[in-house]
């Protein structure tokens, strides 16, 4: 069951990183007051979220695969 919780958390972090990247893009592309430095900091935070999300997805996938290799009833 923890596989699915990890995977859902990973996908949630990926979606969150896309939202944060959209916020950073809005900050940088503002025509009246472009905030480039602040947008760069937000992009670094979004990349951290992206990395954490992909790590959780990779861990849950590897755990599911290793568990299916050890459980004889899970084999097809």
PyMOL Python script that loads the backbone (N, CA, C, O; Angstrom):
from pymol import cmd

cmd.read_pdbstr("""\
ATOM      1  N   UNK A   1       0.822  -1.202   0.000  1.00  0.00           N
ATOM      2  CA  UNK A   1       0.000   0.000   0.000  1.00  0.00           C
ATOM      3  C   UNK A   1       0.867   1.267   0.000  1.00  0.00           C
ATOM      4  O   UNK A   1       0.478   2.293  -0.558  1.00  0.00           O
ATOM      5  N   UNK A   2       2.034   1.184   0.626  1.00  0.00           N
ATOM      6  CA  UNK A   2       2.903   2.356   0.669  1.00  0.00           C
ATOM      7  C   UNK A   2       3.434   2.709  -0.707  1.00  0.00           C
ATOM      8  O   UNK A   2       3.831   3.849  -0.947  1.00  0.00           O
ATOM      9  N   UNK A   3       3.445   1.726  -1.627  1.00  0.00           N
ATOM     10  CA  UNK A   3       3.901   2.019  -2.981  1.00  0.00           C
ATOM     11  C   UNK A   3       3.018   3.086  -3.606  1.00  0.00           C
ATOM     12  O   UNK A   3       3.501   4.043  -4.210  1.00  0.00           O
ATOM     13  N   UNK A   4       1.719   2.899  -3.447  1.00  0.00           N
ATOM     14  CA  UNK A   4       0.779   3.833  -4.070  1.00  0.00           C
ATOM     15  C   UNK A   4       0.805   5.189  -3.390  1.00  0.00           C
ATOM     16  O   UNK A   4       0.648   6.217  -4.048  1.00  0.00           O
ATOM     17  N   UNK A   5       1.002   5.200  -2.080  1.00  0.00           N
ATOM     18  CA  UNK A   5       1.093   6.490  -1.388  1.00  0.00           C
ATOM     19  C   UNK A   5       2.332   7.257  -1.832  1.00  0.00           C
ATOM     20  O   UNK A   5       2.279   8.468  -2.049  1.00  0.00           O
ATOM     21  N   UNK A   6       3.455   6.538  -1.966  1.00  0.00           N
ATOM     22  CA  UNK A   6       4.671   7.194  -2.453  1.00  0.00           C
ATOM     23  C   UNK A   6       4.500   7.709  -3.871  1.00  0.00           C
ATOM     24  O   UNK A   6       4.933   8.812  -4.204  1.00  0.00           O
ATOM     25  N   UNK A   7       3.866   6.897  -4.698  1.00  0.00           N
ATOM     26  CA  UNK A   7       3.700   7.320  -6.091  1.00  0.00           C
ATOM     27  C   UNK A   7       2.756   8.509  -6.198  1.00  0.00           C
ATOM     28  O   UNK A   7       3.016   9.440  -6.960  1.00  0.00           O
ATOM     29  N   UNK A   8       1.666   8.487  -5.442  1.00  0.00           N
ATOM     30  CA  UNK A   8       0.755   9.634  -5.450  1.00  0.00           C
ATOM     31  C   UNK A   8       1.435  10.891  -4.914  1.00  0.00           C
ATOM     32  O   UNK A   8       1.225  11.984  -5.440  1.00  0.00           O
ATOM     33  N   UNK A   9       2.247  10.739  -3.871  1.00  0.00           N
ATOM     34  CA  UNK A   9       2.992  11.896  -3.352  1.00  0.00           C
ATOM     35  C   UNK A   9       3.972  12.412  -4.399  1.00  0.00           C
ATOM     36  O   UNK A   9       4.151  13.622  -4.541  1.00  0.00           O
ATOM     37  N   UNK A  10       4.609  11.494  -5.135  1.00  0.00           N
ATOM     38  CA  UNK A  10       5.536  11.905  -6.191  1.00  0.00           C
ATOM     39  C   UNK A  10       4.843  12.668  -7.296  1.00  0.00           C
ATOM     40  O   UNK A  10       5.329  13.706  -7.747  1.00  0.00           O
ATOM     41  N   UNK A  11       3.696  12.148  -7.735  1.00  0.00           N
ATOM     42  CA  UNK A  11       2.949  12.862  -8.780  1.00  0.00           C
ATOM     43  C   UNK A  11       2.427  14.201  -8.277  1.00  0.00           C
ATOM     44  O   UNK A  11       2.354  15.168  -9.035  1.00  0.00           O
ATOM     45  N   UNK A  12       2.064  14.258  -6.999  1.00  0.00           N
ATOM     46  CA  UNK A  12       1.649  15.538  -6.424  1.00  0.00           C
ATOM     47  C   UNK A  12       2.778  16.555  -6.403  1.00  0.00           C
ATOM     48  O   UNK A  12       2.568  17.736  -6.680  1.00  0.00           O
ATOM     49  N   UNK A  13       3.989  16.084  -6.070  1.00  0.00           N
ATOM     50  CA  UNK A  13       5.143  16.983  -6.088  1.00  0.00           C
ATOM     51  C   UNK A  13       5.461  17.441  -7.508  1.00  0.00           C
ATOM     52  O   UNK A  13       5.840  18.592  -7.721  1.00  0.00           O
ATOM     53  N   UNK A  14       5.308  16.542  -8.479  1.00  0.00           N
ATOM     54  CA  UNK A  14       5.533  16.950  -9.870  1.00  0.00           C
ATOM     55  C   UNK A  14       4.527  18.009 -10.302  1.00  0.00           C
ATOM     56  O   UNK A  14       4.894  18.989 -10.951  1.00  0.00           O
ATOM     57  N   UNK A  15       3.276  17.816  -9.949  1.00  0.00           N
ATOM     58  CA  UNK A  15       2.261  18.812 -10.294  1.00  0.00           C
ATOM     59  C   UNK A  15       2.539  20.133  -9.577  1.00  0.00           C
ATOM     60  O   UNK A  15       2.380  21.209 -10.155  1.00  0.00           O
ATOM     61  N   UNK A  16       2.953  20.040  -8.323  1.00  0.00           N
ATOM     62  CA  UNK A  16       3.302  21.247  -7.578  1.00  0.00           C
ATOM     63  C   UNK A  16       4.473  21.991  -8.190  1.00  0.00           C
ATOM     64  O   UNK A  16       4.498  23.222  -8.210  1.00  0.00           O
ATOM     65  N   UNK A  17       5.443  21.239  -8.691  1.00  0.00           N
ATOM     66  CA  UNK A  17       6.589  21.896  -9.315  1.00  0.00           C
ATOM     67  C   UNK A  17       6.180  22.622 -10.599  1.00  0.00           C
ATOM     68  O   UNK A  17       6.712  23.689 -10.907  1.00  0.00           O
ATOM     69  N   UNK A  18       5.243  22.047 -11.339  1.00  0.00           N
ATOM     70  CA  UNK A  18       4.756  22.739 -12.542  1.00  0.00           C
ATOM     71  C   UNK A  18       4.020  24.024 -12.191  1.00  0.00           C
ATOM     72  O   UNK A  18       4.143  25.028 -12.892  1.00  0.00           O
ATOM     73  N   UNK A  19       3.262  23.992 -11.114  1.00  0.00           N
ATOM     74  CA  UNK A  19       2.555  25.203 -10.664  1.00  0.00           C
ATOM     75  C   UNK A  19       3.568  26.272 -10.242  1.00  0.00           C
ATOM     76  O   UNK A  19       3.420  27.446 -10.584  1.00  0.00           O
ATOM     77  N   UNK A  20       4.592  25.856  -9.500  1.00  0.00           N
ATOM     78  CA  UNK A  20       5.599  26.815  -9.044  1.00  0.00           C
ATOM     79  C   UNK A  20       6.388  27.365 -10.234  1.00  0.00           C
ATOM     80  O   UNK A  20       6.729  28.548 -10.252  1.00  0.00           O
ATOM     81  N   UNK A  21       6.681  26.525 -11.223  1.00  0.00           N
ATOM     82  CA  UNK A  21       7.349  27.027 -12.426  1.00  0.00           C
ATOM     83  C   UNK A  21       6.486  28.032 -13.169  1.00  0.00           C
ATOM     84  O   UNK A  21       7.002  29.003 -13.723  1.00  0.00           O
ATOM     85  N   UNK A  22       5.193  27.811 -13.186  1.00  0.00           N
ATOM     86  CA  UNK A  22       4.271  28.770 -13.831  1.00  0.00           C
ATOM     87  C   UNK A  22       4.279  30.106 -13.091  1.00  0.00           C
ATOM     88  O   UNK A  22       4.222  31.166 -13.714  1.00  0.00           O
ATOM     89  N   UNK A  23       4.350  30.050 -11.773  1.00  0.00           N
ATOM     90  CA  UNK A  23       4.435  31.276 -10.979  1.00  0.00           C
ATOM     91  C   UNK A  23       5.731  32.024 -11.292  1.00  0.00           C
ATOM     92  O   UNK A  23       5.733  33.246 -11.442  1.00  0.00           O
ATOM     93  N   UNK A  24       6.830  31.276 -11.389  1.00  0.00           N
ATOM     94  CA  UNK A  24       8.120  31.908 -11.704  1.00  0.00           C
ATOM     95  C   UNK A  24       8.097  32.519 -13.095  1.00  0.00           C
ATOM     96  O   UNK A  24       8.651  33.598 -13.305  1.00  0.00           O
ATOM     97  N   UNK A  25       7.469  31.850 -14.038  1.00  0.00           N
ATOM     98  CA  UNK A  25       7.367  32.401 -15.387  1.00  0.00           C
ATOM     99  C   UNK A  25       6.547  33.685 -15.387  1.00  0.00           C
ATOM    100  O   UNK A  25       6.887  34.643 -16.081  1.00  0.00           O
ATOM    101  N   UNK A  26       5.477  33.706 -14.615  1.00  0.00           N
ATOM    102  CA  UNK A  26       4.677  34.926 -14.499  1.00  0.00           C
ATOM    103  C   UNK A  26       5.457  36.070 -13.876  1.00  0.00           C
ATOM    104  O   UNK A  26       5.296  37.227 -14.265  1.00  0.00           O
ATOM    105  N   UNK A  27       6.312  35.737 -12.898  1.00  0.00           N
ATOM    106  CA  UNK A  27       7.134  36.772 -12.272  1.00  0.00           C
ATOM    107  C   UNK A  27       8.157  37.331 -13.254  1.00  0.00           C
ATOM    108  O   UNK A  27       8.411  38.535 -13.271  1.00  0.00           O
ATOM    109  N   UNK A  28       8.739  36.467 -14.064  1.00  0.00           N
ATOM    110  CA  UNK A  28       9.791  36.913 -14.976  1.00  0.00           C
ATOM    111  C   UNK A  28       9.226  37.627 -16.200  1.00  0.00           C
ATOM    112  O   UNK A  28       9.882  38.513 -16.748  1.00  0.00           O
ATOM    113  N   UNK A  29       8.051  37.268 -16.629  1.00  0.00           N
ATOM    114  CA  UNK A  29       7.487  37.828 -17.857  1.00  0.00           C
ATOM    115  C   UNK A  29       6.584  39.039 -17.611  1.00  0.00           C
ATOM    116  O   UNK A  29       5.965  39.539 -18.550  1.00  0.00           O
ATOM    117  N   UNK A  30       6.498  39.508 -16.397  1.00  0.00           N
ATOM    118  CA  UNK A  30       5.702  40.674 -16.079  1.00  0.00           C
ATOM    119  C   UNK A  30       6.301  41.888 -16.785  1.00  0.00           C
ATOM    120  O   UNK A  30       7.474  42.202 -16.586  1.00  0.00           O
ATOM    121  N   UNK A  31       5.503  42.573 -17.611  1.00  0.00           N
ATOM    122  CA  UNK A  31       6.039  43.676 -18.414  1.00  0.00           C
ATOM    123  C   UNK A  31       6.262  44.950 -17.604  1.00  0.00           C
ATOM    124  O   UNK A  31       7.164  45.726 -17.920  1.00  0.00           O
ATOM    125  N   UNK A  32       5.470  45.178 -16.580  1.00  0.00           N
ATOM    126  CA  UNK A  32       5.622  46.393 -15.789  1.00  0.00           C
ATOM    127  C   UNK A  32       6.781  46.296 -14.804  1.00  0.00           C
ATOM    128  O   UNK A  32       7.567  47.233 -14.667  1.00  0.00           O
ATOM    129  N   UNK A  33       6.883  45.173 -14.127  1.00  0.00           N
ATOM    130  CA  UNK A  33       7.897  45.018 -13.084  1.00  0.00           C
ATOM    131  C   UNK A  33       8.465  43.598 -13.120  1.00  0.00           C
ATOM    132  O   UNK A  33       8.078  42.755 -12.311  1.00  0.00           O
ATOM    133  N   UNK A  34       9.376  43.334 -14.048  1.00  0.00           N
ATOM    134  CA  UNK A  34       9.937  41.974 -14.097  1.00  0.00           C
ATOM    135  C   UNK A  34      10.867  41.715 -12.902  1.00  0.00           C
ATOM    136  O   UNK A  34      11.783  42.490 -12.628  1.00  0.00           O
ATOM    137  N   UNK A  35      10.613  40.637 -12.222  1.00  0.00           N
ATOM    138  CA  UNK A  35      11.419  40.262 -11.057  1.00  0.00           C
ATOM    139  C   UNK A  35      12.231  39.016 -11.416  1.00  0.00           C
ATOM    140  O   UNK A  35      11.830  37.889 -11.123  1.00  0.00           O
ATOM    141  N   UNK A  36      13.351  39.239 -12.040  1.00  0.00           N
ATOM    142  CA  UNK A  36      14.167  38.149 -12.575  1.00  0.00           C
ATOM    143  C   UNK A  36      14.869  37.377 -11.459  1.00  0.00           C
ATOM    144  O   UNK A  36      14.882  36.146 -11.476  1.00  0.00           O
ATOM    145  N   UNK A  37      15.446  38.077 -10.501  1.00  0.00           N
ATOM    146  CA  UNK A  37      16.190  37.411  -9.431  1.00  0.00           C
ATOM    147  C   UNK A  37      15.254  36.572  -8.574  1.00  0.00           C
ATOM    148  O   UNK A  37      15.572  35.434  -8.227  1.00  0.00           O
ATOM    149  N   UNK A  38      14.096  37.135  -8.233  1.00  0.00           N
ATOM    150  CA  UNK A  38      13.130  36.384  -7.445  1.00  0.00           C
ATOM    151  C   UNK A  38      12.609  35.177  -8.216  1.00  0.00           C
ATOM    152  O   UNK A  38      12.377  34.117  -7.635  1.00  0.00           O
ATOM    153  N   UNK A  39      12.427  35.339  -9.512  1.00  0.00           N
ATOM    154  CA  UNK A  39      11.962  34.223 -10.337  1.00  0.00           C
ATOM    155  C   UNK A  39      13.010  33.121 -10.386  1.00  0.00           C
ATOM    156  O   UNK A  39      12.666  31.939 -10.403  1.00  0.00           O
ATOM    157  N   UNK A  40      14.269  33.492 -10.408  1.00  0.00           N
ATOM    158  CA  UNK A  40      15.328  32.480 -10.417  1.00  0.00           C
ATOM    159  C   UNK A  40      15.329  31.667  -9.123  1.00  0.00           C
ATOM    160  O   UNK A  40      15.553  30.456  -9.146  1.00  0.00           O
ATOM    161  N   UNK A  41      15.079  32.330  -8.003  1.00  0.00           N
ATOM    162  CA  UNK A  41      15.004  31.615  -6.724  1.00  0.00           C
ATOM    163  C   UNK A  41      13.812  30.664  -6.725  1.00  0.00           C
ATOM    164  O   UNK A  41      13.923  29.541  -6.233  1.00  0.00           O
ATOM    165  N   UNK A  42      12.685  31.091  -7.265  1.00  0.00           N
ATOM    166  CA  UNK A  42      11.498  30.246  -7.329  1.00  0.00           C
ATOM    167  C   UNK A  42      11.733  29.058  -8.259  1.00  0.00           C
ATOM    168  O   UNK A  42      11.249  27.959  -7.993  1.00  0.00           O
ATOM    169  N   UNK A  43      12.467  29.271  -9.336  1.00  0.00           N
ATOM    170  CA  UNK A  43      12.786  28.174 -10.258  1.00  0.00           C
ATOM    171  C   UNK A  43      13.649  27.130  -9.563  1.00  0.00           C
ATOM    172  O   UNK A  43      13.451  25.933  -9.774  1.00  0.00           O
ATOM    173  N   UNK A  44      14.594  27.554  -8.746  1.00  0.00           N
ATOM    174  CA  UNK A  44      15.429  26.603  -8.008  1.00  0.00           C
ATOM    175  C   UNK A  44      14.572  25.776  -7.055  1.00  0.00           C
ATOM    176  O   UNK A  44      14.784  24.571  -6.919  1.00  0.00           O
ATOM    177  N   UNK A  45      13.610  26.410  -6.396  1.00  0.00           N
ATOM    178  CA  UNK A  45      12.703  25.681  -5.518  1.00  0.00           C
ATOM    179  C   UNK A  45      11.853  24.694  -6.313  1.00  0.00           C
ATOM    180  O   UNK A  45      11.620  23.573  -5.863  1.00  0.00           O
ATOM    181  N   UNK A  46      11.393  25.101  -7.483  1.00  0.00           N
ATOM    182  CA  UNK A  46      10.586  24.212  -8.322  1.00  0.00           C
ATOM    183  C   UNK A  46      11.406  23.026  -8.806  1.00  0.00           C
ATOM    184  O   UNK A  46      10.885  21.915  -8.901  1.00  0.00           O
ATOM    185  N   UNK A  47      12.673  23.241  -9.111  1.00  0.00           N
ATOM    186  CA  UNK A  47      13.527  22.131  -9.519  1.00  0.00           C
ATOM    187  C   UNK A  47      13.758  21.153  -8.373  1.00  0.00           C
ATOM    188  O   UNK A  47      13.879  19.949  -8.601  1.00  0.00           O
ATOM    189  N   UNK A  48      13.820  21.657  -7.152  1.00  0.00           N
ATOM    190  CA  UNK A  48      13.913  20.776  -5.990  1.00  0.00           C
ATOM    191  C   UNK A  48      12.670  19.916  -5.843  1.00  0.00           C
ATOM    192  O   UNK A  48      12.767  18.721  -5.562  1.00  0.00           O
ATOM    193  N   UNK A  49      11.503  20.518  -6.032  1.00  0.00           N
ATOM    194  CA  UNK A  49      10.250  19.754  -5.994  1.00  0.00           C
ATOM    195  C   UNK A  49      10.198  18.713  -7.099  1.00  0.00           C
ATOM    196  O   UNK A  49       9.756  17.585  -6.879  1.00  0.00           O
ATOM    197  N   UNK A  50      10.648  19.091  -8.279  1.00  0.00           N
ATOM    198  CA  UNK A  50      10.659  18.168  -9.407  1.00  0.00           C
ATOM    199  C   UNK A  50      11.565  16.980  -9.133  1.00  0.00           C
ATOM    200  O   UNK A  50      11.206  15.837  -9.415  1.00  0.00           O
ATOM    201  N   UNK A  51      12.728  17.252  -8.586  1.00  0.00           N
ATOM    202  CA  UNK A  51      13.664  16.172  -8.275  1.00  0.00           C
ATOM    203  C   UNK A  51      13.109  15.244  -7.195  1.00  0.00           C
ATOM    204  O   UNK A  51      13.241  14.024  -7.296  1.00  0.00           O
ATOM    205  N   UNK A  52      12.490  15.815  -6.169  1.00  0.00           N
ATOM    206  CA  UNK A  52      11.914  14.997  -5.101  1.00  0.00           C
ATOM    207  C   UNK A  52      10.756  14.147  -5.629  1.00  0.00           C
ATOM    208  O   UNK A  52      10.608  12.988  -5.241  1.00  0.00           O
ATOM    209  N   UNK A  53       9.939  14.719  -6.511  1.00  0.00           N
ATOM    210  CA  UNK A  53       8.822  13.967  -7.072  1.00  0.00           C
ATOM    211  C   UNK A  53       9.276  12.805  -7.932  1.00  0.00           C
ATOM    212  O   UNK A  53       8.730  11.706  -7.837  1.00  0.00           O
ATOM    213  N   UNK A  54      10.269  13.042  -8.768  1.00  0.00           N
ATOM    214  CA  UNK A  54      10.760  11.948  -9.602  1.00  0.00           C
ATOM    215  C   UNK A  54      11.451  10.887  -8.758  1.00  0.00           C
ATOM    216  O   UNK A  54      11.393   9.704  -9.093  1.00  0.00           O
ATOM    217  N   UNK A  55      12.098  11.283  -7.677  1.00  0.00           N
ATOM    218  CA  UNK A  55      12.720  10.309  -6.788  1.00  0.00           C
ATOM    219  C   UNK A  55      11.665   9.414  -6.144  1.00  0.00           C
ATOM    220  O   UNK A  55      11.845   8.198  -6.075  1.00  0.00           O
ATOM    221  N   UNK A  56      10.584   9.994  -5.681  1.00  0.00           N
ATOM    222  CA  UNK A  56       9.524   9.188  -5.069  1.00  0.00           C
ATOM    223  C   UNK A  56       8.885   8.245  -6.081  1.00  0.00           C
ATOM    224  O   UNK A  56       8.564   7.105  -5.746  1.00  0.00           O
ATOM    225  N   UNK A  57       8.701   8.699  -7.292  1.00  0.00           N
ATOM    226  CA  UNK A  57       8.117   7.829  -8.319  1.00  0.00           C
ATOM    227  C   UNK A  57       9.061   6.689  -8.656  1.00  0.00           C
ATOM    228  O   UNK A  57       8.626   5.549  -8.819  1.00  0.00           O
ATOM    229  N   UNK A  58      10.357   6.988  -8.762  1.00  0.00           N
ATOM    230  CA  UNK A  58      11.329   5.929  -9.058  1.00  0.00           C
ATOM    231  C   UNK A  58      11.404   4.915  -7.926  1.00  0.00           C
ATOM    232  O   UNK A  58      11.490   3.715  -8.185  1.00  0.00           O
ATOM    233  N   UNK A  59      11.372   5.371  -6.672  1.00  0.00           N
ATOM    234  CA  UNK A  59      11.445   4.465  -5.536  1.00  0.00           C
ATOM    235  C   UNK A  59      10.209   3.568  -5.486  1.00  0.00           C
ATOM    236  O   UNK A  59      10.332   2.364  -5.257  1.00  0.00           O
ATOM    237  N   UNK A  60       9.035   4.131  -5.694  1.00  0.00           N
ATOM    238  CA  UNK A  60       7.822   3.312  -5.634  1.00  0.00           C
ATOM    239  C   UNK A  60       7.776   2.316  -6.779  1.00  0.00           C
ATOM    240  O   UNK A  60       7.310   1.192  -6.594  1.00  0.00           O
ATOM    241  N   UNK A  61       8.243   2.697  -7.944  1.00  0.00           N
ATOM    242  CA  UNK A  61       8.269   1.762  -9.074  1.00  0.00           C
ATOM    243  C   UNK A  61       9.254   0.625  -8.817  1.00  0.00           C
ATOM    244  O   UNK A  61       8.947  -0.536  -9.086  1.00  0.00           O
ATOM    245  N   UNK A  62      10.418   0.950  -8.304  1.00  0.00           N
ATOM    246  CA  UNK A  62      11.401  -0.092  -8.001  1.00  0.00           C
ATOM    247  C   UNK A  62      10.898  -1.017  -6.902  1.00  0.00           C
ATOM    248  O   UNK A  62      11.131  -2.224  -6.957  1.00  0.00           O
ATOM    249  N   UNK A  63      10.218  -0.472  -5.914  1.00  0.00           N
ATOM    250  CA  UNK A  63       9.692  -1.311  -4.840  1.00  0.00           C
ATOM    251  C   UNK A  63       8.599  -2.242  -5.353  1.00  0.00           C
ATOM    252  O   UNK A  63       8.549  -3.411  -4.970  1.00  0.00           O
ATOM    253  N   UNK A  64       7.727  -1.733  -6.215  1.00  0.00           N
ATOM    254  CA  UNK A  64       6.698  -2.600  -6.789  1.00  0.00           C
ATOM    255  C   UNK A  64       7.304  -3.698  -7.639  1.00  0.00           C
ATOM    256  O   UNK A  64       6.855  -4.843  -7.583  1.00  0.00           O
ATOM    257  N   UNK A  65       8.320  -3.367  -8.430  1.00  0.00           N
ATOM    258  CA  UNK A  65       8.950  -4.371  -9.275  1.00  0.00           C
ATOM    259  C   UNK A  65       9.678  -5.423  -8.460  1.00  0.00           C
ATOM    260  O   UNK A  65       9.599  -6.610  -8.774  1.00  0.00           O
ATOM    261  N   UNK A  66      10.379  -5.012  -7.427  1.00  0.00           N
ATOM    262  CA  UNK A  66      11.095  -5.992  -6.611  1.00  0.00           C
ATOM    263  C   UNK A  66      10.129  -6.855  -5.819  1.00  0.00           C
ATOM    264  O   UNK A  66      10.397  -8.032  -5.581  1.00  0.00           O
ATOM    265  N   UNK A  67       9.023  -6.286  -5.416  1.00  0.00           N
ATOM    266  CA  UNK A  67       8.034  -7.082  -4.682  1.00  0.00           C
ATOM    267  C   UNK A  67       7.351  -8.078  -5.600  1.00  0.00           C
ATOM    268  O   UNK A  67       7.066  -9.203  -5.187  1.00  0.00           O
ATOM    269  N   UNK A  68       7.082  -7.684  -6.843  1.00  0.00           N
ATOM    270  CA  UNK A  68       6.431  -8.613  -7.762  1.00  0.00           C
ATOM    271  C   UNK A  68       7.374  -9.738  -8.164  1.00  0.00           C
ATOM    272  O   UNK A  68       6.919 -10.823  -8.527  1.00  0.00           O
ATOM    273  N   UNK A  69       8.686  -9.494  -8.103  1.00  0.00           N
ATOM    274  CA  UNK A  69       9.664 -10.550  -8.413  1.00  0.00           C
ATOM    275  C   UNK A  69       9.742 -11.565  -7.271  1.00  0.00           C
ATOM    276  O   UNK A  69      10.026 -12.737  -7.521  1.00  0.00           O
ATOM    277  N   UNK A  70       9.502 -11.152  -6.037  1.00  0.00           N
ATOM    278  CA  UNK A  70       9.628 -12.066  -4.907  1.00  0.00           C
ATOM    279  C   UNK A  70       8.331 -12.780  -4.597  1.00  0.00           C
ATOM    280  O   UNK A  70       8.365 -13.883  -4.052  1.00  0.00           O
ATOM    281  N   UNK A  71       7.185 -12.196  -4.921  1.00  0.00           N
ATOM    282  CA  UNK A  71       5.894 -12.831  -4.647  1.00  0.00           C
ATOM    283  C   UNK A  71       5.494 -13.728  -5.804  1.00  0.00           C
ATOM    284  O   UNK A  71       5.287 -13.237  -6.914  1.00  0.00           O
ATOM    285  N   UNK A  72       5.378 -15.048  -5.572  1.00  0.00           N
ATOM    286  CA  UNK A  72       5.030 -15.935  -6.693  1.00  0.00           C
ATOM    287  C   UNK A  72       3.596 -15.749  -7.177  1.00  0.00           C
ATOM    288  O   UNK A  72       3.311 -15.992  -8.349  1.00  0.00           O
ATOM    289  N   UNK A  73       2.684 -15.322  -6.297  1.00  0.00           N
ATOM    290  CA  UNK A  73       1.291 -15.160  -6.738  1.00  0.00           C
ATOM    291  C   UNK A  73       1.087 -13.900  -7.568  1.00  0.00           C
ATOM    292  O   UNK A  73       0.064 -13.772  -8.240  1.00  0.00           O
ATOM    293  N   UNK A  74       2.035 -12.967  -7.538  1.00  0.00           N
ATOM    294  CA  UNK A  74       1.930 -11.729  -8.323  1.00  0.00           C
ATOM    295  C   UNK A  74       2.421 -11.917  -9.748  1.00  0.00           C
ATOM    296  O   UNK A  74       2.160 -11.069 -10.601  1.00  0.00           O
ATOM    297  N   UNK A  75       3.128 -13.009 -10.031  1.00  0.00           N
ATOM    298  CA  UNK A  75       3.654 -13.230 -11.377  1.00  0.00           C
ATOM    299  C   UNK A  75       2.544 -13.602 -12.331  1.00  0.00           C
ATOM    300  O   UNK A  75       1.584 -14.276 -11.959  1.00  0.00           O
ATOM    301  N   UNK A  76       2.684 -13.157 -13.560  1.00  0.00           N
ATOM    302  CA  UNK A  76       1.682 -13.464 -14.584  1.00  0.00           C
ATOM    303  C   UNK A  76       2.174 -14.545 -15.496  1.00  0.00           C
ATOM    304  O   UNK A  76       1.466 -14.940 -16.423  1.00  0.00           O
TER     305      UNK A  76
END
""", "prot")
cmd.dss("prot")
cmd.show_as("cartoon", "prot")
cmd.util.cbc("prot")
cmd.orient("prot")
